[in-house]
Structure formats: C-alpha cells, structure tokens
Amino acid sequence: MENSQKTSTGLKVGLGILLVLFLGTAFYASKLYTDNKETEKTLITEKEQVMNDLNIMAAQYDEAIAESEIKNQDLIAARERITGLMDSLKVSQTSVNSLWRYKKKFMALQEEMDVLMAENDKLKVENEYLATSLDSTQVQLAERTVFTDSLLVQNTELATVVEDAAALQTVGLIGMGVIERSSGKQIPTERAKRSDKIKVCFTVAKNKLTEAGDKELYVQVIDPKNNVLGANEQIQFEDQVLNYSLISRFNYENRNLNICEYINVLEDSKFEEGRYKINVFNDKELISSSEFVMK
C-alpha cells in the first residue's frame, strides 16, 4: 500500500514537470514567433525608407540634369547607378545583412551626390558670369574640361558602388571635338568645322572578378549621317557583325583606369554638324553609350 502511494506521488511529480516544460516551450516558441514578426516588420519598414530615400535622390538628379544646358554625363551616370541599386533592392531578400549593405551603398551615393551637385551649382554660376565676356565660348569649354576631368577622378573612387560583374564595365563616357595646335596642345570646341579630332574618354571601372592583363574594347563613333568614323572595320561575333571606329587596347590591373582615344578627320574633309553617338563594346556586348553635339 505504501509503495502504491509513492508510485502515485512520483507520477504526479513527473507529470507536473512535463507540464511546466511544455508550457515553457510553448511560451518560448510564441515569443520567438512574435519577435520574428516584429523583426520582419521593422526590416520591411527600413527597406521602404531606403527605397524612398533613393527615389528622392533620383528626383534631385533628374531636376539637376533637366536644368543643365549641356548634358552632364557624370550626373547621368550617377542617376543610372541609383536606378540599378533601386532595381536590385526591389528583388532582394529582406535581411539585416542585405539591408545594411544597401544602406552603405546609399550612403556612398549620397556622398557622391553632394560632390556632384556642389560642382554642378558652381559650374552654373561660372557659366552665367562667363557668358558676358567676348571670348565666353572658349573660356567655358576650358572650364568645363577641367570640371569634367575632376569628376572623372571622383568617379574613379566612387565606382566601388557599382556591383562587381565578370565583364569589364565603363563609366563617364564623353565625346567632344578638339583643335590640335602644332605644339600638341588640345583645345575643346563645339565647332565641327574647326575640329581636328574627336576625343572620346571613359573610365574602365575596378572589377575584382576580372583577370588582370592586356584588354581591349571596341569604340564606335557614328556621325550625324549615320556613318561609322575612324577605321570603320568589322569583326564577326557568331551571328553578329560589329562595325567599329577603333580598338582601345590597355593593360588592366584590377583598378579604375582613365582612357582617352581619338578619331582623326579624313583628309580634305571636315566633321559634319549635328549629333554624334558613341558606343563602347566589350566583345559584342554594348556596355556604355553617350551623345554629343557639334555645331
């Protein structure tokens, strides 16, 4: 009889312990579920905030580009990087690590915008002043060249915000006519008839996934009459034929590299007035495009 009572008491104690463990587990699971839901809600809110900040930044770039009398390729390139980051953010998985990565990229883009907008405002003020002088055209072009070279250096440092890819990429593609003095000095000009050469400049962006060594890109310059200038030679890529103006060859060392190439005017002829198109190809892939106008 005494043994039976001890057994009954032991069962009750065991059941009590199991009940406590069950209730504790249920409480922990409920709390964990609630915490996960709260974390998910917070991440979604912060992701929406980053997207909203990027939309505001994009609108500011659109306004600056629209106000600029001359197309500023650096502002356009920065605007395209924002678009790329927004597209990537839309399809990204919401997690603490991924959200922090996008926030870091946003902060880098914010710093870039502060520099570009300040330089753009400065250029507008300078251009308004220079417009009153008799030689305003040449002075404005000289100032604009200095400004563009400065932004190309900045883009070299800021290009790390572009996501790495296996293929080479270019940023800051620009074209212009130049007058070449007998001393070798080059003067930018918008006058087609005065241009001795067309100057094409771009930056090959840093890419950790690309093997260092000798590389080449195909540059295509098309005049207002849809003629391919320069060598106008062809290369076959499977079922695709590319007409190019020149091959830009360089030694790539896995860091940003500034490159300028030139198209000479044909003998006994002049460049046409109108809109010129520039395309840069990595093999058959178009990786950069730009336009400029000569009067």
C-alpha positions in Angstrom: 0.0 0.0 0.0 2.8 2.4 0.9 4.6 1.6 -2.4 1.5 2.3 -4.4 1.2 5.7 -2.8 4.9 6.5 -3.5 4.4 5.5 -7.2 1.3 7.7 -7.5 3.1 10.6 -6.0 6.1 10.1 -8.3 3.8 10.1 -11.4 2.2 13.3 -10.3 5.5 15.0 -9.8 6.7 13.8 -13.2 3.5 15.0 -14.9 3.9 18.3 -13.2 7.5 18.7 -14.5 6.4 17.7 -18.0 3.6 20.2 -17.9 6.0 23.0 -16.8 8.4 22.1 -19.6 5.6 22.1 -22.1 4.2 25.4 -21.0 7.8 26.9 -21.0 8.4 25.6 -24.5 5.1 26.9 -25.8 5.8 30.3 -24.3 9.3 30.4 -25.8 8.0 29.4 -29.2 5.3 32.1 -29.0 7.8 34.7 -28.0 10.2 33.7 -30.8 7.4 33.9 -33.4 6.4 37.3 -32.1 10.0 38.6 -32.2 10.5 37.3 -35.7 7.3 39.0 -36.9 8.4 42.3 -35.2 11.9 42.0 -36.8 10.4 41.3 -40.2 8.1 44.3 -39.9 11.0 46.5 -38.9 13.1 45.3 -41.8 10.3 45.9 -44.3 9.8 49.4 -42.9 13.5 50.2 -43.1 13.7 48.8 -46.7 10.8 51.1 -47.7 12.6 54.0 -46.1 15.8 53.3 -48.1 13.7 53.0 -51.3 12.0 56.3 -50.5 15.4 58.0 -49.9 16.7 56.6 -53.2 13.6 57.9 -55.0 14.2 61.4 -53.5 17.8 61.3 -54.6 16.8 60.2 -58.1 14.4 63.1 -58.4 17.1 65.6 -57.4 19.4 64.2 -60.1 16.5 64.5 -62.6 16.0 68.1 -61.7 19.7 68.9 -62.0 20.0 67.1 -65.3 16.9 68.9 -66.7 18.2 72.3 -65.6 21.7 71.8 -67.2 22.0 73.5 -70.5 24.7 71.0 -71.6 24.3 67.2 -70.9 26.4 66.4 -67.9 27.5 62.7 -68.3 28.6 62.4 -64.7 25.2 63.3 -63.4 23.6 60.9 -65.8 26.0 58.1 -64.8 25.2 58.7 -61.1 21.5 58.7 -61.9 21.9 55.3 -63.6 23.7 53.9 -60.6 20.8 54.9 -58.4 18.3 53.1 -60.8 20.5 50.0 -60.7 20.6 50.0 -56.9 16.8 50.5 -56.7 16.1 47.6 -59.1 18.4 45.4 -57.0 16.7 46.4 -53.7 13.3 45.7 -55.1 14.1 42.0 -55.7 16.4 41.5 -52.7 15.6 39.3 -49.7 14.9 41.3 -46.6 17.6 40.5 -44.0 19.7 42.5 -41.6 22.9 41.9 -43.6 21.4 42.7 -47.0 19.7 45.8 -45.7 22.9 47.1 -44.1 24.7 46.5 -47.4 22.2 48.6 -49.3 22.4 51.3 -46.6 26.2 51.5 -47.1 25.7 51.8 -50.9 23.1 54.5 -50.3 25.5 56.5 -48.1 28.2 56.3 -50.7 25.8 57.5 -53.4 24.7 60.4 -51.0 28.3 61.5 -50.6 28.8 61.3 -54.4 25.6 63.4 -55.0 26.8 66.1 -52.5 30.1 66.5 -54.5 28.4 66.4 -57.9 25.6 68.9 -57.0 28.1 71.3 -55.5 30.3 71.2 -58.6 27.3 71.5 -60.8 26.0 74.6 -59.0 29.5 76.1 -59.1 29.7 75.4 -62.9 26.3 77.1 -63.5 27.4 80.2 -61.6 30.6 80.3 -63.5 28.9 79.8 -66.9 26.5 82.7 -66.2 29.4 85.0 -65.5 31.5 83.9 -68.5 28.5 84.3 -70.9 29.0 88.1 -70.6 32.6 88.0 -71.9 33.6 88.3 -75.6 35.5 85.0 -75.6 33.0 83.2 -73.4 32.8 80.1 -75.6 36.5 79.2 -75.3 36.7 80.0 -71.7 33.5 78.0 -70.8 34.9 75.0 -72.7 38.2 75.2 -70.9 36.4 75.4 -67.5 34.1 72.6 -68.5 37.1 70.4 -69.4 38.7 71.0 -66.0 35.4 70.2 -64.3 34.9 67.0 -66.3 38.5 65.8 -65.6 37.9 66.4 -61.9 34.7 64.4 -61.9 36.3 61.6 -63.8 38.9 61.3 -60.9 36.0 61.3 -58.4 34.2 58.6 -60.4 37.3 56.5 -60.2 37.0 56.5 -56.4 33.2 56.2 -56.3 33.0 53.4 -58.9 33.2 50.9 -56.0 29.4 51.4 -55.5 28.8 49.5 -58.8 28.3 45.8 -58.1 31.1 43.6 -59.4 30.5 41.6 -62.5 32.6 39.2 -64.5 32.9 41.6 -67.5 34.7 44.9 -67.8 32.4 48.0 -67.4 33.0 51.6 -68.3 31.6 54.8 -66.7 31.8 58.5 -67.5 31.8 58.1 -71.3 32.1 61.5 -73.0 33.0 62.8 -76.5 34.0 66.2 -77.9 35.7 68.0 -80.8 39.2 69.3 -80.2 41.5 71.7 -82.0 45.1 70.5 -82.0 47.9 73.1 -82.1 51.3 72.5 -83.7 52.7 72.3 -80.1 50.4 69.4 -79.4 48.1 71.4 -77.1 44.4 70.5 -77.4 41.6 73.0 -77.2 38.0 71.6 -76.8 35.5 73.1 -79.3 31.8 72.6 -80.2 32.5 73.8 -83.8 32.5 70.9 -86.3 34.4 72.7 -89.0 37.2 73.8 -86.6 37.7 70.3 -85.0 40.8 68.4 -86.0 39.9 65.3 -84.0 37.1 63.8 -81.9 38.2 62.9 -78.4 36.5 60.0 -76.6 37.2 59.5 -72.9 35.9 56.9 -70.4 36.9 55.2 -67.2 37.3 51.4 -67.0 35.8 50.5 -63.6 37.5 48.4 -61.0 36.4 44.8 -61.1 37.7 42.2 -58.7 36.3 39.3 -60.8 38.2 40.3 -64.0 41.7 38.8 -64.5 44.4 41.4 -64.8 46.4 41.8 -68.1 46.1 43.1 -71.6 42.5 44.0 -72.5 40.7 45.6 -75.4 37.3 47.4 -76.0 35.7 48.4 -79.3 34.8 52.1 -79.7 32.2 53.1 -82.3 31.7 56.7 -83.2 28.7 57.5 -85.5 28.3 60.9 -87.2 25.0 62.8 -87.9 24.7 61.0 -91.3 24.9 57.6 -89.6 28.5 56.9 -90.8 30.9 55.0 -88.6 34.0 57.2 -88.3 37.6 56.1 -87.9 38.8 52.8 -89.2 35.3 51.6 -89.8 36.4 47.9 -89.8 34.3 44.9 -89.0 34.5 42.0 -86.6 32.4 38.9 -86.5 30.8 37.6 -83.3 29.0 34.3 -84.1 25.9 35.7 -86.0 26.6 39.4 -85.2 28.8 41.8 -87.1 30.2 44.9 -85.4 31.5 48.0 -87.3 33.9 49.8 -85.0 35.9 53.0 -85.3 38.9 51.9 -83.2 40.1 49.2 -80.7 41.1 50.6 -77.4 43.9 48.4 -76.0 45.2 48.8 -72.4 46.8 46.9 -69.5 44.2 46.2 -66.8 45.4 45.9 -63.2 42.1 45.5 -61.4 41.7 49.1 -60.6 40.0 52.1 -62.1 41.7 53.3 -65.3 41.0 56.5 -67.3 41.3 56.2 -71.1 41.1 58.7 -74.0 41.1 57.8 -77.7 41.0 60.0 -80.8 39.3 59.9 -84.2 41.1 61.9 -86.9 39.2 63.9 -89.5 39.5 62.5 -93.0 42.0 64.2 -95.4 40.5 67.1 -97.3 37.2 66.9 -95.3 35.6 68.3 -92.2 33.4 66.8 -89.5 29.6 67.1 -90.0 27.5 69.4 -87.9 24.9 67.7 -85.7 24.6 64.9 -83.1 27.3 62.2 -82.7 26.8 58.9 -81.0 29.4 57.0 -79.1 29.2 53.3 -78.2 31.7 51.1 -76.3 31.6 47.3 -76.7 33.2 44.6 -74.7 33.3 42.0 -77.4 29.7 42.0 -78.8 28.2 43.4 -75.6 27.3 47.1 -75.5 28.5 48.4 -72.1 28.3 52.2 -72.5 26.7 54.8 -74.7 26.7 58.6 -75.0 26.0 61.5 -77.3 27.4 65.0 -78.0 26.6 67.8 -80.5 28.9 69.8 -82.7 27.6 73.0 -84.4 
